[in-house]
Amino acid sequence: MGELKFGIEISITAESLRRISVKAEELGYNFIFYGDSLSYNSLECWTAISAMSSFTRSIRVGPSMTFLSYRHPAVLARASATVDRLSSGRLELRIGIGGRSLKRDSTTYGVPFPPYLQRVRRLDEGLTLIKKLWTLEKSSQRGRYFSSSNAAQKIKPIQRPHPPITIAGTSEKVVDLAIKHANVWEVGGVVPAEYRKLYQTLTSKCKKGGRDVNSIERSLEVTIALFTRGGDAIDGLRRKLRNKFDKLAKRWTLIAGRPDHIISELNEFVDLGIERFSIHFLNYNGINLFFQRPSLLIDQMEIFREQVIPHLKH
């Protein structure tokens, strides 16, 4: 296993976007990702990513997770190739079938939220089309959900053969998609024992499918509330969330505590082969826990970089 990599997932206003992007790069984070959702007080994801790439020079950029329900694969292929060119080859395409947040957007805004199996098949067809548009002069595809006929996309990504693809999910069919399409497989909402079983599933499926399991980077999405003082801070967060704390901890792999506790928890995943961490720092002082306040976000970014990363097992 090589050096650990760390990314920041953000959901912030336009006024703070430059400040946070530049700070993440200055601190040496490997990635910065922007959330893709209609339900939160967020910017449009791919517009924000384009802006983030213009503010920075080396940090890699992408969506926290993007979904085909918002954009046809041909539109996403063009948008992602454009960002890769604007960023001089720094795009990470992170994509999934969608879950709770997409379902909420479906209820509120009417975006499509098909049944599980259909979302899996749509992502399979969609990624096949995206990769064709990225790499071929012309492409044709006749699918159940997405088709093309001699489609030409002259705007190609800089990265060859294409930008890295991350697929997130823990169900067996999504693991199959990761083996077929992904450079990175990401999981969230798991404890170490659950991840160990998931990795065994990935290894077994790779062996059957003829893919080297070590050719897939393994990533964990984790929500962190990083405290530096106040011994009752975690208890205070529990009181604030009341009966939601344990539920959130399970759903988001929520780790709350001082640096030594964060180190201990993350090292359990490092021992199991996790190579990347996608971190959403919790806005634990705010009304909306997931829409970040810049000052608290920067404090946590700095403390994590200075007091946590050096003590993780590399």
Sequence and secondary structure as in RCSB ss.txt:
>XXXX:A:sequence
MGELKFGIEISITAESLRRISVKAEELGYNFIFYGDSLSYNSLECWTAISAMSSFTRSIRVGPSMTFLSYRHPAV
LARASATVDRLSSGRLELRIGIGGRSLKRDSTTYGVPFPPYLQRVRRLDEGLTLIKKLWTLEKSSQRGRYFSSSN
AAQKIKPIQRPHPPITIAGTSEKVVDLAIKHANVWEVGGVVPAEYRKLYQTLTSKCKKGGRDVNSIERSLEVTIA
LFTRGGDAIDGLRRKLRNKFDKLAKRWTLIAGRPDHIISELNEFVDLGIERFSIHFLNYNGINLFFQRPSLLIDQ
MEIFREQVIPHLKH
>XXXX:A:secstr
    EEEEEE   HHHHHHHHHHHHHTT SEEEE   SSSS   HHHHHHHHHHH SSSEEEESSB TTTS HHH
HHHHHHHHHHHTTS B EEE    HHHHHHHHHH      HHHHHHHHHHHHHHHHHHHH SSEEE  SS  EEE
E      SSSS   EEEE  SHHHHHHHHHH SEEEEES  HHHHHHHHHHHHHHHHHHT  GGGSEEEEEEEEE
E SS TTHHHHHHHHHGGGHHHHHHHHTEEEE HHHHHHHHHHHHHTT  EEEEEE  TTSSSTTS  HHHHHHH
HHHIIIIIGGGS  
